[in-house]
Amino acid sequence: MTLGLTFAEQGYEVHYIVDDFGQADLERVGNVTVHKVALKYMGGPNYYVIQAWVKLWRTLLKIGADIHLIKVPRDLLLVLGLFCRIFKKKLIFVGQSDADVDPAFLKKSSNLFSYWFFRIGMKWTDYVVAQNEKQKKGFAEIYRKRTRIIKNITTLPAMDEIQKEEYILWVGNSLPKKQPEKFLELAKSLPKYKFRMIMSLTPQNQDDSFIRTSLSEIPNLDYLGFVPFHKIGDYYQKASLFVSTSLSEGFPNTFLQAWQNSTPVISLHIDPDGIVTKNKLGRVSGTFEKLKYDVKEFMEDGTARMYIGENAKRYVEENHSPSTIVEQYLDLFRELMK
């Protein structure tokens, strides 16, 4: 939403289409109009697909936008691409994950319809925004698409005063690639330190019982479940460290949210374009044993945490601020509308 609000502040008409979360059919958030289109087939019966797509087209016609951006869900790229092709509108796909450029993984991890909806929809996109060099190369080589890198935008309000508490934070969803069970294992293996875990459930995996049944064995772990976005910044602000256990990402917003709040990132695997290592924003462990060592080392060295946290905050302000990222999108829009 930060991206849209920043566009709107500069005088552009901005609309969002979102799933049904119990909100009104039409709402205003700042100067942005938010439309509800229920996608009941996601995690529900497939016979809702046509109903959702018809409502989506009607909403798109009502809005009458010149440029359309989509990031998720991937399978909507087909119907949105067809709409833009018929009505001669511009369509930009914003890469979410490195999996977007791994057809073998997508085919294995998605159902057949979702896979082909994405592949066919990619043919109808006018441009692709990548999050890192790996994605840029993949979108160009696999899908033959014009691609440029535009970094993720910061999404949390800036904090003037940051006060740390002694705990290690994990934030993510319940998808298997996030490996939340690794964080449980980490907390259990380091009983000296306090851990906090925030996890939202996904339609693909709505079960967090494996966490809840383990809590009695891990008294140093505080499991909060789902936390609304407007409250989540407080947890990043107070955390000493942020830990990522993901197997696959694009450019994680969780990293930016941690760095915004002067919180170093200790990542088990993910380091998009090597920025964590190159810019001294934390540590990339590579193995679980090294992850334990890195967490312990940082928790015992407050000076190092403070140095890297301050460095991370500067990095985000210089590279991911709303004004910087919006101008890069506007440059792309101008190119497409020539």
Buried (B, 14 or more C-beta within 10 A) or exposed (E): BBBBBBBBBEEBEBBBBBBEEEEEEEEEEEBBBBBBBBBBBBEEEEEBBEBBBEBBBEBBEEBEBEBBBBBEBBBBBBBBBBBBBEEEBBBBBBBBBBBBBBBEBBBEBBEEEBBBBBBEBBEBBBBBBBBBEBBBEBBBEBBEBEBBBBBBBBBBEEBEEBEBEEBBBBBBBBBEBBBBEBBBBBBBBBEEBBBBBBBBBBEEBEEBEEBEEBBEEBEBBBBBEEBEEEEBBEBBBBBBBBBBBBBBBBBBBBBBBBBBBBBBBBBBBBBBBEBBEEBBBBBBBEEBEBBBEBBBEBBEEEEEBBEBBEBBBEBBBEBBBBEBBBBBBEEBBEEBEE
